[in-house]
Amino acid sequence: CGEPVSCSYKASGLSYDSIDRIFISHLHSDHIAGFFMLMQGFWLEQRQKDLQVHLPADAIKPLRQMLDAVYLFDELLAFRLLFEPLQAGEPVVIHNVRVTPFRSSHLNGLRNSFQKKYPQDFASFCFLLESDRLRIGHSADIGKPEDLAPLLEKPLDLLVCELAHFKPQDLFRYLKGRNIRRIVFTHVGRRYWEDLEETPLLAAKMLPDIPFSFAHDGEEITL
């Protein structure tokens, strides 16, 4: 739910009732700032179906306050907006899909520096999505490659993994030899994106047995 999500969703042509749930991994603005415009889009397009939003527990109260502050009152919405706190290791079941959140170390540095002044939980999560046919890992933002360990305990059909908060070679070294059918790198750090010739060459050298690609806006991934 970063900044362009409402515009991107409108451009997709999808029904505003087609989303079942929203999962928010942590509260950095590039992961949540677009949430309010998305909710305004749901209001303007008259979404009808209840919407559950799963997110860190200490985000629920301020998000409710912010929705009220921008006049997106519950009484204006044609659907119920329900917030559910994420619990590490406890799956959320949607139809035949299980989404299990796992804590990551992404915000540990901020917690150590600022928790005394700003007493928050500083929670951050990655996710494992499982159906009867597929296992997909989604890193969201992680602090170190080892945060992916719970997602890699069994083979993955797809790993969607960020590449911004550590050196690419550290991630590639950690993933080498893993049972992953495909990797899509996303959230690529600016210094790597600006030189997007060198990084794929390094990935091809260090991950010779795993097909990979670098995500672009609007790209569809078929499994």
Beta strands, then each sheet from edge to edge (+ up, - down):
strand 1: 21-23
strand 2: 51-55
strand 3: 81-85
strand 4: 92-94
strand 5: 97-103
strand 6: 125-130
strand 7: 135-138
strand 8: 158-163
strand 9: 183-188
strand 10: 212-214
sheet 1: 1+ 2+ 3+
sheet 2: 4+ 5- 6+ 7- 8- 9- 10-
end
